[in-house]
Amino acid sequence: MRMLLAFSRSAALAVLLCGAASATVHTVDDFGVADFATIGEAIAACSEGDTVLVFAGTYAGPENRGLSFDDVNIAIIANDGYVMTTIDCEGEDRAFYLSGVHDTTTVIRGFTIVNGNSTGARYTSGGAIYMHSGSSAIVDGCSFESNTATDGGAIAIGTGNTARIRDCIFIGNSATLFGGAINCNYDDSVIRGCHFAENTAPEGGALRVYYSSTAVIDCSFVGWNEAANSGGAIWHSQCPSTSLIRGCAFAGNSAQNGGGIFSWVSSPTIENCDFVANVASGEGGGLYVAAMGEPTNVSDCTFKGNSAHDGGGAEIIGAPLMMTDCTFSGNQAEYLGGALYLFQDLAGVVGCTFSGNASGAGQSGGIYVQDCPGTIANTIVAFSTSGAGVVFSGTSPEIRHSCIFANAGGDSLEGYHHNNMFLDPLFCDMGDDDFALCANSCCLPPNNIWFELIGAHGQGCAECPSAVEFTTWGAIKALYRDR
């Protein structure tokens, strides 16, 4: 084993030294062969641009936690990756403190950081890593487990930061206030390709984003991230229109409001995301937006099997909303809006598909709209298992070029509606959540008088029969005759 480690060290050093003629590589191991026995000693020996190369082992004790290097940019790299290299903070401190001097040449890569606790430290934010005052460091390929803080159970990112958090794992971290795994304040960071599970906080079970342009891209929030109040996975507050949530999966998260995402007075763009089996005891099983006049854009998202008191799939309040190309299936509300609840300032729901959603109270299995002008267009609302397809209260939107069909509580429309169809949309395989359209569907452009696509999906299979059995009034009466 020692021969293999020696070979690994030699190879790693060769690679690092090839690209850094003027920099020094300081090696660390826990059995006396490397330059240093602790990470802290190696950092103390560093100059600008140096690398600390840490070999497999578990690193604990005062010289392996509470580490800062404010005056230099360095790379701290676990040669053998996070599976074999652990920093155990033993509940005494965080691992790293980074301040504003650090740019993208400061890198922390390949560690598992466990048992960080900043609640008794000088700054109580960031149980494993605290980035403050403009740090642009990169944290890459790390795993954070069982860390805790007042905010940012694993990582806290402060004012002016442009940090990059990439390909990291966050499991079982907690915060007493905000952001069970990460808390972002007044920053412009990017969180990409990360996985979050079993993180907890009162606000933002996994992630809290506050007054920030932070982008969250290609991340998975899967496996019971939980917020006691709002935002089971993400709590998103007072953020500008440049904030982005893209390509993320939200499954099995829970909160009082916004089981997946809770967005407050923000104008995020949410696109290509999946919301599955998230739960809110109050409002918005998958997504809750209370924008108070700020525009919200939601596109190419899937909401499946989410539940809440109102807005089983999503609830949008006070937002000039543009929702396009989204699919809602199997969502349930105890009361209003099995799939979607809309209140005030609707801009548009366009090109969406709603199927098999339900309201426990038998109201609005599909969409519930209250005092919302705007447009619902080119949208399918069908097969609600409890409640009508679309229900209005107060000011209603225009509904046009849509398909309303076979909803348990009825298909009738109120308010201003025109040029709609009440025919079977002919999904390829609704039972298998395939909502693409059969070749003979009336919702395909060649098959309707508007030559427009209705719903979120195009043709996906050949011609098929209707899932609904058509019959005659005489045949129905015959069912009730004495035999």
C-alpha positions as CSV (number, residue, x, y, z in Angstrom):
1,M,0.0,0.0,0.0
2,R,2.8,2.4,0.9
3,M,4.5,1.7,-2.5
4,L,1.2,2.6,-4.3
5,L,0.9,5.8,-2.2
6,A,4.5,6.7,-3.1
7,F,3.8,6.2,-6.8
8,S,0.6,8.3,-6.5
9,R,2.5,11.1,-4.7
10,S,5.2,11.1,-7.3
11,A,2.7,11.3,-10.2
12,A,0.7,14.0,-8.5
13,L,3.8,16.1,-7.8
14,A,5.0,15.7,-11.4
15,V,1.7,17.0,-12.8
16,L,1.6,20.0,-10.4
17,L,5.2,21.0,-10.9
18,C,4.9,20.9,-14.7
19,G,2.5,23.8,-14.8
20,A,4.0,25.8,-11.9
21,A,7.7,26.4,-12.3
22,S,7.8,29.3,-9.8
23,A,5.3,27.8,-7.3
24,T,6.0,25.3,-4.5
25,V,4.0,22.2,-3.7
26,H,3.9,21.4,0.0
27,T,2.8,17.9,0.8
28,V,0.9,16.6,3.8
29,D,0.2,13.2,5.1
30,D,-0.7,11.7,8.5
31,F,2.2,9.2,8.9
32,G,5.4,11.2,8.6
33,V,6.6,10.8,5.0
34,A,5.4,14.1,3.5
35,D,6.7,17.7,4.1
36,F,4.2,18.3,6.9
37,A,2.0,16.3,9.2
38,T,-0.9,18.9,9.3
39,I,-2.6,21.1,6.8
40,G,-2.1,24.2,9.0
41,E,1.7,23.8,9.0
42,A,1.7,23.5,5.2
43,I,-0.5,26.6,4.7
44,A,1.9,28.6,7.0
45,A,4.8,27.8,4.7
46,C,2.9,28.9,1.5
47,S,3.6,31.9,-0.7
48,E,1.3,33.3,-3.4
49,G,0.4,30.6,-6.0
50,D,1.6,27.7,-3.9
51,T,-0.2,24.3,-3.6
52,V,-0.9,22.2,-0.5
53,L,-1.2,18.6,-1.6
54,V,-2.9,16.5,1.0
55,F,-2.7,12.7,0.8
56,A,-5.3,10.1,2.0
57,G,-6.2,10.1,5.6
58,T,-8.3,11.7,8.3
59,Y,-7.0,15.1,9.5
60,A,-8.2,16.3,12.9
61,G,-6.9,18.5,15.7
62,P,-6.2,22.3,16.1
63,E,-3.8,22.4,13.1
64,N,-6.3,21.0,10.7
65,R,-9.3,23.3,11.5
66,G,-9.9,27.0,11.8
67,L,-7.5,27.5,8.9
68,S,-7.1,30.9,7.3
69,F,-4.6,32.4,4.7
70,D,-5.8,35.9,4.1
71,D,-2.7,37.2,2.5
72,V,-2.2,34.7,-0.3
73,N,-4.0,32.7,-3.1
74,I,-3.2,29.0,-2.8
75,A,-4.7,25.7,-3.9
76,I,-5.4,23.1,-1.2
77,I,-6.0,19.8,-3.0
78,A,-6.8,16.3,-1.7
79,N,-4.7,14.1,-4.0
80,D,-6.9,11.0,-3.5
81,G,-10.3,12.7,-3.5
82,Y,-13.0,13.1,-0.9
83,V,-13.7,9.4,-0.4
84,M,-10.2,8.9,1.1
85,T,-9.4,12.4,2.5
86,T,-11.3,13.8,5.5
87,I,-11.0,16.9,7.6
88,D,-12.8,16.2,10.9
89,C,-13.4,19.5,12.8
90,E,-14.6,17.5,15.8
91,G,-17.4,20.0,16.6
92,E,-14.8,22.6,17.6
93,D,-14.6,25.1,14.6
94,R,-15.0,25.3,10.9
95,A,-12.3,24.0,8.5
96,F,-11.5,27.2,6.5
97,Y,-12.0,31.0,6.7
98,L,-11.6,32.9,3.4
99,S,-11.6,36.7,3.1
100,G,-11.7,39.1,0.2
101,V,-8.2,38.8,-1.0
102,H,-8.9,35.4,-2.6
103,D,-9.5,35.1,-6.3
104,T,-10.2,32.1,-8.5
105,T,-6.7,30.8,-8.0
106,T,-7.7,29.9,-4.5
107,V,-9.0,26.4,-4.7
108,I,-10.2,23.9,-2.2
109,R,-10.7,20.5,-3.9
110,G,-11.5,16.9,-3.1
111,F,-12.1,16.8,0.7
112,T,-14.8,15.4,2.9
113,I,-15.3,18.0,5.7
114,V,-17.3,16.7,8.7
115,N,-18.4,17.9,12.1
116,G,-17.7,21.6,11.5
117,N,-19.3,23.9,14.0
118,S,-19.0,27.7,13.9
119,T,-21.6,28.5,16.5
120,G,-18.8,29.2,19.0
121,A,-16.4,30.8,16.6
122,R,-15.7,34.5,16.0
123,Y,-18.1,34.5,13.1
124,T,-21.0,32.0,13.5
125,S,-21.7,31.6,9.8
126,G,-20.4,28.7,7.7
127,G,-20.0,25.5,9.7
128,A,-17.3,24.2,7.3
129,I,-16.2,27.2,5.2
130,Y,-16.9,30.9,5.6
131,M,-16.2,33.1,2.6
132,H,-16.3,36.8,3.4
133,S,-15.8,40.2,1.8
134,G,-15.4,39.5,-1.9
135,S,-13.8,36.1,-2.0
136,S,-13.9,34.5,-5.4
137,A,-12.5,31.1,-4.4
138,I,-13.4,27.8,-6.0
139,V,-14.7,24.9,-3.9
140,D,-14.7,21.8,-6.1
141,G,-15.4,18.1,-5.7
142,C,-15.9,18.2,-1.9
143,S,-18.3,16.5,0.4
144,F,-19.8,18.2,3.4
145,E,-21.5,16.1,6.1
146,S,-22.9,16.9,9.6
147,N,-21.7,20.5,9.8
148,T,-23.6,23.2,11.6
149,A,-23.8,27.0,12.0
150,T,-26.3,29.8,12.6
151,D,-26.5,30.2,8.9
152,G,-24.9,28.2,6.1
153,G,-24.5,24.9,7.9
154,A,-21.7,23.9,5.6
155,I,-20.8,27.1,3.6
156,A,-21.6,30.7,4.2
157,I,-20.9,33.1,1.3
158,G,-20.9,36.8,2.3
159,T,-21.0,40.3,0.7
160,G,-19.4,40.8,-2.7
161,N,-18.4,37.2,-3.3
162,T,-18.2,35.5,-6.6
163,A,-17.4,32.1,-5.4
164,R,-17.7,29.0,-7.5
165,I,-19.1,25.8,-5.7
166,R,-18.8,22.9,-8.1
167,D,-19.6,19.2,-8.0
168,C,-20.0,19.0,-4.2
169,I,-22.1,16.9,-2.0
170,F,-24.0,18.3,1.0
171,I,-25.6,15.7,3.4
172,G,-27.0,16.2,6.9
173,N,-25.9,19.7,7.5
174,S,-27.9,22.1,9.6
175,A,-28.4,25.8,10.5
176,T,-30.3,27.3,13.3
177,L,-31.5,30.2,11.1
178,F,-30.9,30.1,7.4
179,G,-29.5,27.7,4.7
180,G,-29.0,24.2,6.1
181,A,-26.2,23.6,3.6
182,I,-25.3,27.0,2.1
183,N,-26.2,30.6,2.8
184,C,-25.6,33.3,0.2
185,N,-25.8,37.0,1.1
186,Y,-25.3,39.9,-1.3
187,D,-23.2,37.8,-3.6
188,D,-22.8,36.8,-7.3
189,S,-21.8,33.2,-6.9
190,V,-22.4,30.1,-9.0
191,I,-23.4,26.8,-7.5
192,R,-23.2,24.1,-10.1
193,G,-23.5,20.3,-10.3
194,C,-24.0,19.8,-6.5
195,H,-26.2,17.3,-4.6
196,F,-28.1,18.2,-1.4
197,A,-29.8,15.7,0.9
198,E,-31.1,15.7,4.5
199,N,-30.1,19.3,5.2
200,T,-32.3,21.3,7.6
201,A,-32.9,24.9,8.7
202,P,-35.9,27.1,9.6
203,E,-35.6,28.9,6.3
204,G,-34.0,27.2,3.2
205,G,-33.5,23.6,4.3
206,A,-30.6,23.2,1.8
207,L,-29.9,26.7,0.4
208,R,-30.8,30.3,1.2
209,V,-30.2,33.0,-1.4
210,Y,-30.7,36.6,-0.1
211,Y,-30.2,39.8,-2.1
212,S,-28.0,37.9,-4.5
213,S,-27.6,37.1,-8.2
214,T,-26.4,33.6,-7.3
215,A,-27.0,31.1,-10.1
216,V,-27.9,27.5,-9.1
217,I,-27.3,25.2,-12.1
218,D,-27.6,21.4,-12.6
219,C,-28.0,20.6,-8.9
220,S,-30.1,18.0,-7.3
221,F,-32.1,18.6,-4.1
222,V,-33.2,15.0,-3.5
223,G,-33.9,13.3,-0.3
224,W,-35.7,15.3,2.4
225,N,-34.1,18.6,2.7
226,E,-36.4,20.2,5.2
227,A,-37.3,23.7,6.4
228,A,-39.5,24.3,9.5
229,N,-40.9,27.4,7.9
230,S,-40.2,28.1,4.2
231,G,-38.2,26.7,1.3
232,G,-37.6,23.0,1.9
233,A,-34.8,23.1,-0.7
234,I,-34.3,26.8,-1.5
235,W,-35.4,30.0,0.2
236,H,-34.9,32.8,-2.3
237,S,-35.5,36.4,-1.1
238,Q,-35.3,39.9,-2.7
239,C,-33.1,38.8,-5.5
240,P,-32.8,40.5,-8.9
241,S,-33.9,39.2,-12.3
242,T,-30.4,38.0,-13.0
243,S,-30.8,35.2,-10.5
244,L,-31.2,31.9,-12.1
245,I,-32.2,28.3,-11.2
246,R,-31.7,26.0,-14.1
247,G,-31.6,22.3,-14.7
248,C,-32.2,21.3,-11.1
249,A,-34.2,18.4,-9.6
250,F,-36.3,18.9,-6.4
251,A,-37.7,15.7,-5.0
252,G,-38.9,14.7,-1.5
253,N,-38.3,18.1,0.1
254,S,-40.7,19.6,2.7
255,A,-41.6,22.9,4.4
256,Q,-44.6,24.9,5.6
257,N,-44.6,26.9,2.4
258,G,-42.7,26.1,-0.8
259,G,-41.8,22.4,-0.3
260,G,-39.2,22.7,-3.1
261,I,-38.6,26.5,-3.6
262,F,-39.9,29.5,-1.7
263,S,-39.3,32.8,-3.5
264,W,-40.1,36.1,-1.8
265,V,-40.1,39.6,-3.5
266,S,-37.7,38.2,-6.1
267,S,-37.7,37.9,-9.9
268,P,-35.9,34.7,-10.6
269,T,-35.8,32.7,-13.8
270,I,-36.6,29.0,-13.2
271,E,-36.1,26.8,-16.1
272,N,-35.7,23.1,-17.0
273,C,-36.3,22.0,-13.4
274,D,-38.2,18.9,-12.1
275,F,-40.3,19.1,-8.9
276,V,-41.4,15.7,-7.7
277,A,-43.1,14.6,-4.5
278,N,-42.3,17.8,-2.5
279,V,-44.7,18.6,0.3
280,A,-45.9,21.9,1.9
281,S,-48.2,21.8,4.8
282,G,-49.3,25.3,3.8
283,E,-48.9,26.7,0.3
284,G,-47.0,25.6,-2.9
285,G,-46.0,22.0,-2.7
286,G,-43.3,22.3,-5.4
287,L,-42.9,26.0,-5.8
288,Y,-44.2,29.1,-3.9
289,V,-43.7,32.6,-5.3
290,A,-44.8,35.7,-3.5
291,A,-43.3,38.3,-5.8
292,M,-45.2,41.4,-4.8
293,G,-45.0,42.8,-8.3
294,E,-41.6,41.4,-9.4
295,P,-41.7,39.4,-12.6
296,T,-41.2,35.6,-12.4
297,N,-40.4,33.4,-15.4
298,V,-40.9,29.6,-15.2
299,S,-40.3,27.5,-18.3
300,D,-39.8,23.9,-19.3
301,C,-40.4,22.6,-15.8
302,T,-42.2,19.4,-14.6
303,F,-44.3,19.3,-11.5
304,K,-45.3,15.8,-10.5
305,G,-46.8,14.3,-7.4
306,N,-46.4,17.4,-5.2
307,S,-48.9,18.3,-2.5
308,A,-50.0,21.2,-0.3
309,H,-53.0,22.8,1.3
310,D,-53.3,25.2,-1.7
311,G,-51.3,25.0,-4.9
312,G,-50.3,21.4,-4.9
313,G,-47.8,21.9,-7.7
314,A,-47.2,25.6,-7.4
315,E,-48.7,28.8,-6.0
316,I,-47.9,32.2,-7.5
317,I,-49.0,35.3,-5.7
318,G,-48.6,38.9,-6.8
319,A,-46.2,38.0,-9.6
320,P,-46.4,39.1,-13.3
321,L,-45.8,35.5,-14.2
322,M,-44.8,34.0,-17.5
323,M,-45.1,30.2,-17.3
324,T,-44.3,28.4,-20.6
325,D,-43.9,24.7,-21.7
326,C,-44.5,23.3,-18.2
327,T,-46.1,19.9,-17.3
328,F,-48.2,19.3,-14.1
329,S,-49.3,15.8,-13.3
330,G,-50.5,14.0,-10.2
331,N,-50.3,17.0,-7.9
332,Q,-52.8,17.4,-5.2
333,A,-54.1,20.3,-3.0
334,E,-56.3,19.8,0.1
335,Y,-58.4,22.8,-1.0
336,L,-57.6,25.1,-4.0
337,G,-55.5,24.5,-7.1
338,G,-54.6,20.9,-7.3
339,A,-51.9,21.8,-9.9
340,L,-51.6,25.6,-9.8
341,Y,-52.9,28.4,-7.7
342,L,-52.6,32.0,-9.2
343,F,-53.4,35.2,-7.3
344,Q,-53.1,38.6,-8.8
345,D,-51.0,40.0,-11.7
346,L,-50.9,36.9,-14.0
347,A,-49.1,37.6,-17.2
348,G,-49.5,34.3,-18.9
349,V,-49.6,30.5,-18.8
350,V,-48.8,29.4,-22.3
351,G,-48.1,26.0,-23.9
352,C,-48.5,24.0,-20.7
353,T,-50.0,20.6,-20.0
354,F,-52.1,19.7,-16.9
355,S,-53.2,16.1,-16.4
356,G,-54.5,14.0,-13.5
357,N,-54.3,16.6,-10.8
358,A,-56.7,16.8,-7.9
359,S,-58.3,19.0,-5.2
360,G,-59.3,17.2,-2.0
361,A,-62.2,19.6,-1.6
362,G,-63.3,18.9,-5.1
363,Q,-62.5,22.4,-6.3
364,S,-60.1,23.3,-9.1
365,G,-58.2,20.1,-9.6
366,G,-56.3,21.9,-12.4
367,I,-55.9,25.6,-12.1
368,Y,-57.4,28.0,-9.6
369,V,-57.3,31.7,-10.6
370,Q,-58.2,34.6,-8.3
371,D,-58.2,38.2,-9.5
372,C,-55.7,37.5,-12.3
373,P,-55.9,39.3,-15.6
374,G,-53.7,38.0,-18.4
375,T,-53.9,34.9,-20.6
376,I,-54.1,31.1,-20.5
377,A,-53.3,30.0,-24.0
378,N,-52.3,26.9,-25.9
379,T,-52.7,24.8,-22.8
380,I,-54.2,21.4,-22.0
381,V,-56.1,20.9,-18.8
382,A,-57.4,17.4,-18.7
383,F,-58.3,14.3,-16.6
384,S,-58.3,16.0,-13.2
385,T,-59.3,13.3,-10.8
386,S,-61.1,15.6,-8.4
387,G,-62.3,19.1,-9.1
388,A,-62.9,21.1,-12.3
389,G,-60.3,21.9,-14.8
390,V,-60.2,25.7,-14.3
391,V,-61.9,27.7,-11.7
392,F,-62.0,31.5,-11.4
393,S,-62.7,33.9,-8.6
394,G,-62.9,37.7,-9.3
395,T,-61.1,39.1,-12.3
396,S,-60.4,36.3,-14.7
397,P,-57.8,35.9,-17.5
398,E,-58.5,35.3,-21.2
399,I,-58.5,31.6,-22.1
400,R,-58.0,30.8,-25.7
401,H,-56.7,28.1,-28.0
402,S,-56.7,25.6,-25.2
403,C,-58.0,22.1,-24.7
404,I,-60.2,21.3,-21.6
405,F,-61.3,17.7,-21.3
406,A,-62.6,15.0,-18.9
407,N,-62.0,16.8,-15.6
408,A,-63.8,15.2,-12.8
409,G,-65.5,18.4,-11.6
410,G,-66.4,19.6,-15.1
411,D,-64.9,21.4,-18.1
412,S,-67.0,24.5,-18.3
413,L,-65.2,27.9,-18.4
414,E,-66.2,31.2,-16.9
415,G,-65.1,34.7,-17.7
416,Y,-63.6,35.7,-21.1
417,H,-62.9,32.6,-23.1
418,H,-63.0,31.8,-26.8
419,N,-61.7,29.4,-29.4
420,N,-61.1,26.5,-27.2
421,M,-61.5,22.7,-27.7
422,F,-63.2,20.2,-25.4
423,L,-61.8,17.0,-27.0
424,D,-59.5,14.2,-25.9
425,P,-55.9,15.5,-26.3
426,L,-54.7,11.9,-27.0
427,F,-51.6,11.5,-24.9
428,C,-49.3,8.7,-26.0
429,D,-49.2,7.0,-22.6
430,M,-50.7,9.0,-19.7
431,G,-50.3,6.1,-17.3
432,D,-46.6,6.2,-17.8
433,D,-46.4,10.0,-17.7
434,D,-45.8,10.3,-21.4
435,F,-47.7,13.4,-22.3
436,A,-46.4,13.6,-25.9
437,L,-49.3,13.6,-28.4
438,C,-50.6,10.9,-30.7
439,A,-50.3,11.6,-34.4
440,N,-54.1,12.1,-34.6
441,S,-54.3,14.5,-31.6
442,C,-56.3,17.7,-32.1
443,C,-53.6,19.5,-30.2
444,L,-51.0,19.1,-33.0
445,P,-50.8,22.0,-35.4
446,P,-52.0,20.1,-38.5
447,N,-55.1,18.9,-36.7
448,N,-56.6,22.1,-35.4
449,I,-58.0,25.2,-37.2
450,W,-55.4,27.5,-35.6
451,F,-52.4,25.4,-36.8
452,E,-50.8,25.7,-33.4
453,L,-49.4,23.3,-30.8
454,I,-51.5,23.0,-27.7
455,G,-49.7,21.8,-24.6
456,A,-46.1,21.4,-23.6
457,H,-45.3,18.4,-25.9
458,G,-45.3,17.6,-29.6
459,Q,-46.0,14.4,-31.4
460,G,-44.5,11.3,-29.7
461,C,-46.2,8.3,-31.2
462,A,-48.4,7.1,-34.1
463,E,-52.2,7.4,-34.1
464,C,-54.0,6.0,-31.1
465,P,-57.6,5.6,-29.9
466,S,-59.1,7.9,-27.2
467,A,-58.5,6.9,-23.6
468,V,-62.1,7.9,-23.0
469,E,-64.9,5.6,-24.1
470,F,-67.6,7.4,-26.1
471,T,-71.2,6.2,-25.9
472,T,-74.8,7.3,-26.6
473,W,-77.4,8.6,-24.2
474,G,-79.5,5.6,-24.9
475,A,-76.6,3.3,-23.8
476,I,-76.2,5.3,-20.6
477,K,-80.0,5.0,-19.8
478,A,-79.7,1.3,-20.4
479,L,-77.3,0.9,-17.6
480,Y,-80.1,1.9,-15.1
481,R,-82.8,-0.4,-16.5
482,D,-83.9,-3.3,-14.4
483,R,-82.6,-6.6,-15.6
